[in-house]
Amino acid sequence: MPVSTVDRRTKRKQLLRQKILDVSRDILLSQGFAALTMRRVAEAINYAPATIYLHFQSREQIAEELCFAGLERLYESLQAVTGKNAATRLAGFARAYLEYAGSDPETYRLIFMADPQLTKAVFTHRDSGGTGEAALGLLVKAMEELQVGSKKRVAKPIELAELFWAGLHGLASLRLACSQALTGDEFRLAQVLAAAITDKISPERIKEQRPQRSKG
């Protein structure tokens, strides 16, 4: 078989696979995960349901791949944060995280809020490429830098990073699921969280906060 023919077939398969993902994403954004079915996807692209199964075994597999892509975008958002020091980056991470959650709420829900088994699969599946760990690693590095020179550490960098992520996820989830539960702006609250952690673990901030002994 000529190489050009093989290339065209491969290209068609790739285009169809991407079309399935695009349509599935549209369904998720407009109607949520419950509305995503193999038959509905097939109808949207004018193919028989059997064709969809040639590319994906289930709607969960489609959702996982969309989650992998969403997690990659979250990582890229965090990676783009710059700052002259760890405290500045931590504040930037807080804003970037919430901006991502707000810009793509259905994917965020799908990754973190739709199904515990799906979330576990996204973070542990080999196809995820370790993106979740890489995103967490950015936070861990900032916590390590904040604790440089500290004689007494309140917690391990990984614990602080997970605490920070949990706080940001809590704010994002409340805004998406029950915005009335937040009396303040989530971005301001995220900055308060970042500042509170920095003030607690940074030797420079701790030194600044110590009461000065009066002379005499």
Steps between C-alpha positions, in 0.01 A plus 500: 500500500646840405629710789276791397190280536605386847570859598157612383328223695700583811415866458129422462507290817673778690252758376204281592642433846547873555148567373365253755690680775386844383134396487528328838651813649212708360250263659682518833516879493135543411331207676743340743651152539164326542403599146813351343409169334658311212174515305466875545855556383440277197184690409680833529765401245266295278674167557376165625565438872721204406742745338547685828595173668785457253665800665373491860375209708262708709387850585728478804801457272393806302462693824842386621669627185323833532610514863861430403486797263335716765759408759772589252344846456491545877868407522586743221310777681698438818828460314450841336501672840818696560628701792818621660437286809293207620245718681422686179469174308271352764263794461523456123423129527187584700369735232597271210327201660171682551516660157536155345209357699280793403596496133422131449254405776364181344845353445598603853189328635579196290857477631437570868129483581305263272610154613768396754598201287545720195713746698716214629538363148602839364774546761635144493450386140825463308354705211479806725875543460544593865344842439326506837825423679678767295240760596532407866877513460483870414324565829743280694797692358349830612444362850859376515629844404279670757644281776866559413680612815219397731621336821164344581270384221128478571450234232668329207496684165280230345250534785489877460458466124212256543340729758529794261354299211216379724420858595495617140287203398260580781459857377461390139247230590290731715493761226390244242260298713367745757615856444266624776725324752774755433439842651823635354670498162677168444805669350545718806449201728763307303747784554422494872574126498832549319600782734403301810718206396789730409477686830495172691798326341731767358789584739508859368130554568523335842790728592306806388205401719699443820442773758810708555641502852517846651844620591576617843 
